[in-house]
Amino acid sequence: MASRRRTSHAACRVSARAILFGIICCLSVAHGKFDLNGKCAAAARSSVWVHEEKAFDPKTGQRTGEVLSTTQKWDYKIKVDPWLVFGQVDIFIPGTDIELDEIWAAQVSQTQSMNDGLRLSVLLGSVPQADQQFDIEGSGKPASGAPKIVKCSHLEPPK
């Protein structure tokens, strides 16, 4: 009886590993990799939407009332290759009233608001998001198209 339990547990572990491997393979194929076409960095994905701030309904305890205000929001995933800790990427986001709200997998070292957009200097963190990316999110109305990568620096390992 004891050997049957061991066999069934071992079979379950092998089956679980095979299922997990299949899921990982499917996800990596479905999401694919973004090709930089020889550039050091580029916007791999962008989103623009309108955030609605709604009135608080004390009866339900939720924000389901009338719309009090709306804010234009944006989000960009920037791929960098090679990803090196403390590597720097300078980005220009054209548009009006552009402000940075959040950044993930990197830090902002400098921002410069301009009449026609926002310029950011970003230092890469130690761990990138999937496919060597960092994510920036903000508000304002970006111009159509992706943000412009102004320059990359410190992306080569020391010799």
Protein Blocks (a to p, Z undefined) as FASTA:
>chain_A
ZZmmmmmmmmmmmmmmmmmmmmmmmmmmmnopadeehpabdcfbdcddddddddddfkno
pafbccfbdcdddddddddddddehiacddddedehiacfbdghiacfbdcddfkbccdd
ddddfbdcehhiaddddedjddedjdddfbdchkaccZZ
